[in-house]
Amino acid sequence: MRPLQIPVAVLLSLLAGAVHAGPPATPAAMTAYANKLLDEQNFGPDTPGVTVLVARGDQLLYKGARGMASIELGVPMQPDQLLRIGSVTKQFAAAALLKQIDEGKAKLDDPLSRFLPDYPNASKITLRQLLNHTSGVKSYTGIPGYMGNPVRRDLSTDELINEFKDQPVDFAPGERWAYNNSGYVLVGAVVEKISGQPWYQAVDGLLLKPAGINSISYEAGDKLFKGLARGYTTNSAGAVAPAGLVSMTQPHAAGALIANTEALWHWNQALHGGKLLSKASYAGMTTPEGAAKASRYGFGISSVTLRDQVVLMHTGGIHGFVSVLDYLPASKTTVVILRNSDTGGGADVTLAQKLAAFAIGEPFPDPVPVAVSPEQLRAAEGVYGNGEQQTRTLRVTEGVLTSQRTGGGVLPLVPVGTDHFAFKGSVSELKLERNAEGKVVAVQVFNNGDKQGERWDRRGDLPREEASLSLTAAQMDELVGDYSAPQFSIKVFVSDKGRLMGQAPRQPAFELQARTPRRVEIPQVGAQLEFSGEAGKAASVTLIQAGQKLVMQRN
């Protein structure tokens, strides 16, 4: 047998990508690396900003900021700026209830009816199910039109619960998992019933004051908070705009806290350092179970992996802000990212992963692209499956191999070897697997730097692509409108360049590709929109994605 001949360029790229665990990062090395990543984002005087912190145990490795806290006033972002943390609030609410459970004032399997006897079906819903999103109650943020004007009103806890308590449930309690903001409003309500004070005061008294943390607060509408950054969004033209209005009485225990990065670091130290909860309560908080296990969600905390290490984390997204809070228990590493814009938050998850990997001494190398022939790229095209009724489609688009999972977006792949690709803007990789004849028969996907790949077997060739159709102005006008269902809503409009566009709440606009006068595709997420009727204004639109259908009515 002849020895395998590897082209020099490919060999160099493989050597460059080979990473071995090294010593944990020093503050100087961490600072240089973090500054490099942030400089690549091109912050300026007209962009929202970000604050970032990385620490290992009691040692601060990096704290910095970029961009603007207020674009209008020309105020640069500072490292200790306060920002909204959105759904990261949930772990504070969860910990407050668990602390009350530790004090013997409740039990995880208590029915909700013990505390809110008038809530529908409360005898069938447990506190555990509220904490891990398996209660099935309707999430009020998914009620059609609710995230517009209704969310601007100041409401008491009881008034907020009245907004969703009579809505049809999504499923029977405990039947499955679905992320649910209403569940955490109810967690906050239970905390209030037990403590006899507002949920955020209970959080302060039970958790924050004992931990010596004073830079995490409820954003009360009648108070000033020194150093609170202005929030921004992206409008339909893609420009920076003021964030939408929201009364912070409504995010409630699901998302109404503000904080700075250093306070969240100290929170991680207290919570994960065993200073706040009993061992049993902490284990429940960080260990997914039952219907929540597949989604890897405990109580206000997700459990994922990075470089084969456990990461306990949560993200947040609220009007004008996104957040990421990570903790790696094996090395006691904390990464915090707070941004005062509610668009582009997905990139912050990747940024946090890169910072964490560098901190623990297992950095992700920058992909070094290599030249791969068009024929080699096309050889990988096809549909692949992983045995879980999911498919992954590999397709060459404009000379670039792309990957699209069922219901997911189109992700460009960067060749770093003949059969080795990095997901652009991600820390995950994909490798082709060939048979003895050299035909691609499977792909291995390595998520987040994990050593064990996820195998997808080839199932067939690419489906035939339909040609795009140019709609007339009159045809586009029949589709334009606001459509909503309890789970989702979308705005369809025509851009100033005459293109048919779609936009979900607080998300960037995307172009819609017409296949027929009444059917368009959203290639970024592998979805279709089918508009009702054959002529005239569409009364509804059906979203088709990952084999599921959702009908949204015109508002």
C-alpha positions as CSV (number, residue, x, y, z in Angstrom):
1,M,0.0,0.0,0.0
2,R,1.3,3.5,-0.9
3,P,1.6,6.1,1.9
4,L,-1.0,8.7,1.9
5,Q,0.1,11.9,0.1
6,I,-1.1,15.1,1.8
7,P,-0.8,18.4,-0.1
8,V,1.5,20.8,1.7
9,A,-1.2,23.5,2.0
10,V,-3.5,21.0,3.6
11,L,-0.9,19.7,5.9
12,L,-0.1,23.2,7.1
13,S,-3.8,23.9,7.7
14,L,-4.2,20.8,9.7
15,L,-1.2,21.6,11.9
16,A,-2.5,25.1,12.4
17,G,-5.8,23.7,13.5
18,A,-4.3,21.2,15.9
19,V,-4.9,22.5,19.4
20,H,-3.7,20.9,22.6
21,A,-4.6,22.0,26.1
22,G,-2.1,24.5,27.3
23,P,-1.7,26.5,30.5
24,P,-4.7,28.7,31.5
25,A,-4.5,32.2,30.2
26,T,-2.7,35.0,32.1
27,P,-4.4,38.4,32.5
28,A,-2.0,39.8,29.9
29,A,-2.7,37.1,27.4
30,M,-6.4,37.3,28.0
31,T,-6.5,41.0,27.6
32,A,-4.6,40.9,24.3
33,Y,-6.9,38.2,22.9
34,A,-10.1,39.8,24.1
35,N,-9.0,43.2,22.6
36,K,-8.3,41.4,19.3
37,L,-11.8,39.9,19.2
38,L,-13.5,43.1,20.1
39,D,-11.4,45.2,17.7
40,E,-12.6,42.9,14.9
41,Q,-16.2,44.1,15.5
42,N,-15.4,47.6,14.4
43,F,-17.2,49.6,17.1
44,G,-17.4,53.3,16.5
45,P,-19.0,56.6,17.6
46,D,-22.2,55.6,15.8
47,T,-22.6,52.0,17.1
48,P,-24.1,50.6,20.3
49,G,-21.6,49.1,22.6
50,V,-20.6,46.1,24.7
51,T,-19.1,45.3,28.1
52,V,-17.1,42.1,28.6
53,L,-15.5,40.4,31.6
54,V,-13.5,37.2,31.9
55,A,-12.4,35.8,35.3
56,R,-11.1,32.6,36.8
57,G,-12.2,32.1,40.4
58,D,-11.3,35.2,42.3
59,Q,-8.8,36.4,39.6
60,L,-10.0,39.0,37.1
61,L,-8.5,38.2,33.7
62,Y,-10.1,40.9,31.6
63,K,-12.7,43.7,31.9
64,G,-13.4,46.1,29.0
65,A,-15.9,47.9,26.9
66,R,-16.4,49.1,23.3
67,G,-18.8,51.3,21.4
68,M,-21.3,53.8,22.9
69,A,-23.5,53.8,25.9
70,S,-25.4,56.7,24.3
71,I,-25.0,57.4,20.6
72,E,-27.1,60.6,20.8
73,L,-25.1,62.1,23.6
74,G,-21.7,60.8,22.5
75,V,-21.1,58.9,25.7
76,P,-18.6,55.9,25.3
77,M,-19.4,52.6,26.9
78,Q,-17.5,52.0,30.2
79,P,-16.7,48.6,31.7
80,D,-18.9,49.2,34.7
81,Q,-21.9,50.4,32.8
82,L,-25.3,49.0,33.9
83,L,-27.3,47.2,31.2
84,R,-30.5,45.1,31.1
85,I,-29.8,41.4,31.4
86,G,-33.1,40.1,30.1
87,S,-33.7,36.4,30.7
88,V,-30.5,36.0,32.8
89,T,-32.9,37.3,35.4
90,K,-34.5,33.9,35.5
91,Q,-31.7,32.3,37.4
92,F,-32.1,35.0,40.2
93,A,-35.8,34.3,40.4
94,A,-35.2,30.5,40.4
95,A,-32.6,30.8,43.1
96,A,-34.9,33.0,45.3
97,L,-37.6,30.3,45.1
98,L,-35.1,27.6,45.8
99,K,-33.8,29.5,48.8
100,Q,-37.4,29.7,50.2
101,I,-37.6,25.9,49.6
102,D,-34.3,25.5,51.5
103,E,-36.0,27.4,54.4
104,G,-38.9,25.0,54.4
105,K,-41.5,27.4,53.0
106,A,-42.3,25.4,49.9
107,K,-41.4,22.2,48.1
108,L,-40.4,21.7,44.4
109,D,-43.4,19.4,43.8
110,D,-45.9,21.7,45.6
111,P,-48.8,22.5,43.3
112,L,-49.1,26.1,42.2
113,S,-52.6,26.0,43.8
114,R,-51.0,26.1,47.2
115,F,-49.9,29.7,46.4
116,L,-52.2,30.9,43.6
117,P,-55.4,28.9,44.2
118,D,-57.3,30.9,41.6
119,Y,-55.0,30.2,38.7
120,P,-56.6,27.7,36.2
121,N,-55.5,24.1,36.5
122,A,-53.1,25.2,39.3
123,S,-53.5,21.9,41.1
124,K,-51.9,20.1,38.2
125,I,-48.9,22.5,37.8
126,T,-45.9,22.1,40.1
127,L,-43.2,24.6,41.1
128,R,-40.7,22.3,39.4
129,Q,-42.5,22.6,36.1
130,L,-42.6,26.4,36.3
131,L,-38.8,26.5,37.0
132,N,-37.8,24.2,34.1
133,H,-40.4,25.3,31.4
134,T,-42.5,22.2,31.4
135,S,-45.7,23.7,32.8
136,G,-47.4,24.2,29.4
137,V,-48.9,27.5,30.4
138,K,-49.2,30.1,27.6
139,S,-46.2,32.4,27.3
140,Y,-47.6,35.9,27.3
141,T,-44.8,37.2,25.0
142,G,-46.3,35.0,22.3
143,I,-49.8,36.4,22.4
144,P,-50.5,38.0,19.1
145,G,-49.7,41.7,19.1
146,Y,-48.8,41.7,22.8
147,M,-45.2,42.8,22.3
148,G,-46.4,46.0,20.7
149,N,-48.4,48.6,22.7
150,P,-49.7,46.2,25.4
151,V,-46.2,45.5,26.8
152,R,-45.7,49.3,27.5
153,R,-48.3,49.3,30.3
154,D,-47.4,49.3,34.0
155,L,-49.1,46.2,35.5
156,S,-49.1,44.7,38.9
157,T,-48.2,41.0,39.3
158,D,-51.9,40.1,39.4
159,E,-52.8,42.2,36.4
160,L,-49.9,40.7,34.4
161,I,-51.1,37.1,35.3
162,N,-54.6,38.1,34.2
163,E,-53.2,38.8,30.7
164,F,-52.3,35.1,30.1
165,K,-54.1,32.9,32.7
166,D,-57.2,32.2,30.5
167,Q,-55.2,31.6,27.4
168,P,-55.3,28.0,26.0
169,V,-52.4,25.9,27.3
170,D,-49.7,24.7,24.9
171,F,-49.7,21.2,26.5
172,A,-50.5,19.3,29.6
173,P,-48.1,20.0,32.6
174,G,-44.9,17.9,32.4
175,E,-45.7,16.6,28.9
176,R,-42.9,18.4,27.2
177,W,-40.5,21.4,27.3
178,A,-41.1,24.9,25.8
179,Y,-39.4,28.1,26.9
180,N,-41.9,30.1,28.8
181,N,-41.9,33.6,30.2
182,S,-45.3,33.3,31.8
183,G,-43.8,30.4,33.9
184,Y,-41.3,32.8,35.5
185,V,-43.9,35.5,36.1
186,L,-45.6,32.8,38.1
187,V,-42.3,31.9,39.8
188,G,-42.0,35.6,40.8
189,A,-45.6,35.5,42.0
190,V,-45.0,32.5,44.3
191,V,-41.8,34.2,45.7
192,E,-44.0,37.2,46.5
193,K,-46.7,35.1,48.2
194,I,-44.1,33.4,50.4
195,S,-42.1,36.5,51.2
196,G,-44.9,39.1,51.4
197,Q,-42.8,41.6,49.3
198,P,-42.1,42.2,45.6
199,W,-40.1,39.4,44.0
200,Y,-37.1,41.7,43.3
201,Q,-37.0,42.8,47.0
202,A,-37.0,39.1,47.9
203,V,-34.1,38.5,45.5
204,D,-32.2,41.3,47.1
205,G,-32.8,40.2,50.6
206,L,-32.4,36.4,50.1
207,L,-29.5,36.4,47.7
208,L,-27.8,39.7,46.7
209,K,-27.3,41.3,50.1
210,P,-25.9,38.1,51.7
211,A,-23.5,37.9,48.8
212,G,-22.4,41.5,49.1
213,I,-23.7,42.3,45.6
214,N,-25.1,45.8,45.1
215,S,-24.9,46.4,41.3
216,I,-27.8,44.2,40.3
217,S,-31.2,45.9,40.5
218,Y,-34.8,45.8,39.3
219,E,-35.2,48.6,36.8
220,A,-38.1,50.5,38.4
221,G,-39.7,53.0,36.2
222,D,-39.7,55.8,38.8
223,K,-36.0,55.7,39.7
224,L,-32.8,56.9,38.1
225,F,-29.9,54.4,37.7
226,K,-26.5,56.1,37.4
227,G,-24.6,54.5,34.5
228,L,-27.5,52.8,32.8
229,A,-26.8,52.5,29.1
230,R,-29.3,53.5,26.4
231,G,-30.8,50.5,24.5
232,Y,-30.9,50.2,20.7
233,T,-32.4,48.1,18.0
234,T,-32.2,47.8,14.2
235,N,-35.0,49.3,12.1
236,S,-36.5,47.9,8.8
237,A,-33.8,49.8,6.8
238,G,-31.1,48.1,8.8
239,A,-30.1,51.3,10.6
240,V,-29.5,51.7,14.4
241,A,-32.7,53.0,16.1
242,P,-33.9,53.5,19.7
243,A,-35.2,50.3,21.3
244,G,-38.9,49.7,21.5
245,L,-40.7,50.8,24.7
246,V,-41.5,48.3,27.5
247,S,-42.6,48.7,31.0
248,M,-40.2,46.8,33.2
249,T,-43.2,45.6,35.3
250,Q,-43.9,43.2,32.5
251,P,-40.6,41.3,32.0
252,H,-41.1,40.8,35.8
253,A,-39.1,37.8,37.2
254,A,-38.6,36.6,33.7
255,G,-36.3,39.4,32.7
256,A,-36.5,42.8,34.5
257,L,-33.1,43.1,36.2
258,I,-30.1,45.3,35.3
259,A,-26.5,44.6,36.2
260,N,-22.9,45.2,35.3
261,T,-20.4,42.6,34.4
262,E,-18.5,42.6,37.7
263,A,-21.7,42.1,39.7
264,L,-22.6,39.0,37.5
265,W,-19.1,37.6,38.1
266,H,-19.6,37.9,41.8
267,W,-23.0,36.3,41.4
268,N,-21.4,33.3,39.7
269,Q,-18.9,33.0,42.5
270,A,-21.6,33.1,45.2
271,L,-24.1,30.8,43.4
272,H,-21.7,28.2,42.0
273,G,-19.4,28.5,45.0
274,G,-22.1,27.0,47.2
275,K,-22.7,30.1,49.2
276,L,-26.4,30.6,48.5
277,L,-28.3,27.3,48.2
278,S,-28.3,23.8,49.6
279,K,-26.5,21.1,47.7
280,A,-29.8,19.6,46.7
281,S,-31.3,22.8,45.4
282,Y,-28.1,23.7,43.5
283,A,-28.0,20.2,41.9
284,G,-31.6,20.7,40.8
285,M,-30.9,24.1,39.4
286,T,-28.0,22.8,37.3
287,T,-29.1,19.3,36.4
288,P,-31.8,19.0,33.6
289,E,-34.4,16.3,34.2
290,G,-37.6,14.9,32.8
291,A,-39.1,16.6,29.8
292,A,-36.4,19.4,30.1
293,K,-33.5,17.0,29.8
294,A,-33.3,16.9,26.0
295,S,-33.3,20.7,26.0
296,R,-30.6,20.7,28.7
297,Y,-32.4,23.2,30.9
298,G,-32.4,23.1,34.7
299,F,-33.9,25.9,36.8
300,G,-33.0,29.2,35.1
301,I,-29.7,27.7,33.8
302,S,-28.8,25.7,30.7
303,S,-26.1,23.0,30.8
304,V,-24.1,22.8,27.6
305,T,-20.5,21.7,26.6
306,L,-17.5,23.6,25.3
307,R,-14.2,21.7,24.6
308,D,-15.9,18.7,26.3
309,Q,-16.3,20.8,29.5
310,V,-19.7,21.6,31.1
311,V,-20.8,25.2,30.8
312,L,-23.6,26.5,33.0
313,M,-25.1,29.4,31.2
314,H,-28.0,31.6,30.2
315,T,-28.6,34.2,27.6
316,G,-31.0,37.2,27.6
317,G,-32.7,39.3,25.0
318,I,-35.0,42.3,25.9
319,H,-35.9,45.6,24.2
320,G,-32.5,47.2,23.5
321,F,-30.2,44.7,25.1
322,V,-28.7,41.1,24.9
323,S,-26.6,39.3,27.4
324,V,-24.6,36.1,28.0
325,L,-23.5,34.7,31.3
326,D,-21.3,31.6,31.3
327,Y,-19.7,29.5,34.1
328,L,-17.3,26.6,33.6
329,P,-17.3,24.8,37.0
330,A,-14.1,22.7,36.3
331,S,-12.0,25.8,36.2
332,K,-14.4,28.3,37.9
333,T,-14.3,30.4,34.8
334,T,-16.8,33.2,34.3
335,V,-17.5,35.0,31.0
336,V,-20.0,37.9,30.9
337,I,-21.1,39.8,27.8
338,L,-23.6,42.7,28.0
339,R,-24.6,44.6,24.8
340,N,-26.9,47.6,24.4
341,S,-28.5,46.4,21.2
342,D,-31.1,43.7,20.8
343,T,-29.9,42.5,17.4
344,G,-27.0,40.2,16.6
345,G,-27.0,38.5,20.0
346,G,-26.2,35.1,18.5
347,A,-22.6,36.3,17.8
348,D,-22.1,37.0,21.5
349,V,-22.6,33.4,22.3
350,T,-19.7,32.5,20.0
351,L,-17.6,35.4,21.4
352,A,-18.2,34.0,24.9
353,Q,-17.2,30.5,23.7
354,K,-13.9,31.8,22.2
355,L,-13.1,33.8,25.4
356,A,-13.8,30.8,27.6
357,A,-11.8,28.4,25.5
358,F,-8.8,30.8,25.6
359,A,-9.2,31.3,29.3
360,I,-8.9,27.6,30.0
361,G,-5.9,27.1,27.8
362,E,-7.8,25.4,24.9
363,P,-8.2,28.3,22.4
364,F,-10.0,28.0,19.1
365,P,-7.5,28.8,16.3
366,D,-8.5,31.3,13.6
367,P,-9.6,29.2,10.5
368,V,-6.9,29.3,7.9
369,P,-8.8,28.9,4.6
370,V,-7.3,26.6,1.9
371,A,-8.1,26.3,-1.7
372,V,-10.5,23.5,-2.5
373,S,-11.6,22.9,-6.1
374,P,-15.3,23.4,-7.1
375,E,-15.4,19.7,-8.0
376,Q,-14.4,18.8,-4.4
377,L,-17.1,21.1,-3.0
378,R,-19.8,19.7,-5.2
379,A,-18.9,16.2,-4.2
380,A,-20.2,17.0,-0.7
381,E,-23.5,18.3,-1.9
382,G,-26.5,16.2,-0.7
383,V,-29.0,15.6,2.1
384,Y,-27.7,14.0,5.3
385,G,-29.6,12.6,8.3
386,N,-28.7,11.8,11.9
387,G,-31.4,9.3,12.7
388,E,-33.5,11.8,14.7
389,Q,-35.8,12.8,11.8
390,Q,-33.5,15.8,11.2
391,T,-31.7,16.5,7.9
392,R,-28.7,18.6,7.0
393,T,-28.4,19.8,3.5
394,L,-25.0,20.7,2.0
395,R,-25.1,22.9,-1.0
396,V,-22.6,25.0,-3.0
397,T,-23.9,28.5,-3.4
398,E,-21.8,31.1,-5.3
399,G,-18.7,29.0,-4.9
400,V,-19.2,28.4,-1.1
401,L,-20.2,25.1,0.5
402,T,-23.1,25.8,2.9
403,S,-24.8,23.7,5.6
404,Q,-28.5,24.0,6.6
405,R,-30.1,21.9,9.3
406,T,-33.8,21.3,9.3
407,G,-35.5,24.5,10.3
408,G,-32.2,26.3,10.7
409,G,-30.3,28.9,8.8
410,V,-27.9,28.6,5.9
411,L,-24.4,28.5,7.4
412,P,-21.3,29.1,5.1
413,L,-18.5,26.6,5.6
414,V,-14.8,27.7,5.4
415,P,-12.5,25.0,4.0
416,V,-9.5,24.4,6.3
417,G,-8.5,21.1,4.7
418,T,-9.7,19.0,1.7
419,D,-12.5,17.4,3.8
420,H,-12.4,19.7,6.8
421,F,-14.5,22.8,7.2
422,A,-15.1,25.4,9.9
423,F,-18.6,27.0,10.3
424,K,-18.1,30.7,9.6
425,G,-18.7,32.8,12.6
426,S,-18.8,29.7,14.9
427,V,-16.5,27.4,16.8
428,S,-18.0,24.3,15.4
429,E,-16.5,22.2,12.6
430,L,-17.6,19.7,9.9
431,K,-15.6,16.8,8.4
432,L,-16.5,14.8,5.4
433,E,-16.3,11.0,5.6
434,R,-15.6,9.1,2.4
435,N,-15.8,5.4,1.4
436,A,-13.1,3.4,-0.3
437,E,-14.1,4.7,-3.7
438,G,-13.8,8.3,-2.4
439,K,-17.5,9.1,-2.4
440,V,-18.8,11.2,0.5
441,V,-21.0,9.0,2.6
442,A,-21.4,10.9,5.8
443,V,-20.4,14.1,7.7
444,Q,-19.1,14.5,11.2
445,V,-20.1,17.7,13.0
446,F,-18.0,18.7,16.0
447,N,-20.0,21.2,18.1
448,N,-18.3,23.8,20.2
449,G,-14.9,22.1,20.0
450,D,-16.1,18.8,21.4
451,K,-13.9,15.8,20.6
452,Q,-16.9,13.5,19.9
453,G,-18.5,14.2,16.5
454,E,-22.1,14.0,15.6
455,R,-22.5,11.7,12.6
456,W,-24.9,12.4,9.7
457,D,-25.3,9.7,7.0
458,R,-25.8,10.7,3.4
459,R,-29.5,10.1,2.4
460,G,-29.6,11.4,-1.1
461,D,-28.9,14.0,-3.7
462,L,-30.0,17.7,-3.5
463,P,-33.7,18.4,-4.1
464,R,-34.3,20.4,-7.3
465,E,-34.2,24.1,-6.7
466,E,-37.1,26.2,-7.8
467,A,-36.4,29.4,-9.8
468,S,-37.1,32.7,-8.1
469,L,-40.0,34.8,-9.4
470,S,-40.0,38.6,-9.7
471,L,-43.3,39.9,-8.3
472,T,-45.0,43.0,-9.6
473,A,-45.6,45.9,-7.2
474,A,-49.3,45.0,-7.2
475,Q,-48.5,41.3,-6.3
476,M,-46.2,42.4,-3.5
477,D,-48.8,44.8,-2.1
478,E,-51.3,42.0,-1.7
479,L,-48.9,40.2,0.7
480,V,-47.8,43.3,2.7
481,G,-49.1,43.4,6.2
482,D,-48.7,42.3,9.9
483,Y,-49.4,38.7,10.6
484,S,-49.5,37.0,14.0
485,A,-50.3,33.8,15.9
486,P,-49.8,33.1,19.6
487,Q,-46.4,31.6,19.0
488,F,-45.0,34.0,16.4
489,S,-45.5,37.1,14.4
490,I,-44.1,38.6,11.2
491,K,-44.2,41.9,9.3
492,V,-44.1,41.7,5.5
493,F,-43.2,45.0,3.7
494,V,-41.5,46.4,0.6
495,S,-38.1,48.0,1.2
496,D,-37.1,51.3,-0.3
497,K,-35.3,49.3,-3.0
498,G,-38.5,47.6,-4.0
499,R,-37.7,44.2,-2.4
500,L,-40.3,42.1,-0.6
501,M,-39.0,41.8,3.0
502,G,-40.0,40.0,6.3
503,Q,-39.2,40.9,9.9
504,A,-39.9,39.2,13.2
505,P,-40.1,41.3,16.3
506,R,-36.7,42.8,17.4
507,Q,-34.9,40.9,14.6
508,P,-33.1,42.2,11.4
509,A,-35.2,42.3,8.3
510,F,-34.6,39.5,5.6
511,E,-35.5,39.3,2.0
512,L,-38.2,37.0,0.8
513,Q,-37.7,34.9,-2.3
514,A,-40.9,34.4,-4.3
515,R,-41.5,31.0,-5.9
516,T,-45.1,31.7,-6.9
517,P,-47.2,34.9,-6.4
518,R,-48.4,33.4,-3.1
519,R,-45.5,31.4,-1.8
520,V,-42.1,32.8,-0.7
521,E,-39.1,31.2,0.9
522,I,-36.9,32.4,3.8
523,P,-33.6,30.6,2.8
524,Q,-31.8,31.9,5.9
525,V,-33.9,29.6,8.2
526,G,-35.1,27.0,5.7
527,A,-38.7,28.1,5.9
528,Q,-41.6,29.0,3.6
529,L,-44.5,31.4,3.8
530,E,-47.7,30.5,2.0
531,F,-50.2,33.3,1.7
532,S,-54.0,32.6,1.6
533,G,-56.2,33.2,-1.4
534,E,-55.5,33.5,-5.1
535,A,-55.9,37.3,-5.5
536,G,-56.4,40.3,-3.4
537,K,-55.1,41.0,0.1
538,A,-54.0,37.8,1.9
539,A,-56.1,37.2,5.0
540,S,-53.4,34.9,6.5
541,V,-50.0,33.3,6.0
542,T,-48.8,29.9,6.9
543,L,-45.2,29.5,8.1
544,I,-43.8,26.1,7.1
545,Q,-40.6,25.1,8.8
546,A,-39.0,21.7,9.9
547,G,-42.2,19.9,8.9
548,Q,-44.4,22.1,11.2
549,K,-47.0,24.6,10.1
550,L,-48.2,27.7,11.8
551,V,-51.1,29.9,10.5
552,M,-50.8,33.6,11.3
553,Q,-53.8,35.9,10.7
554,R,-53.5,39.4,9.2
555,N,-53.9,42.0,12.0
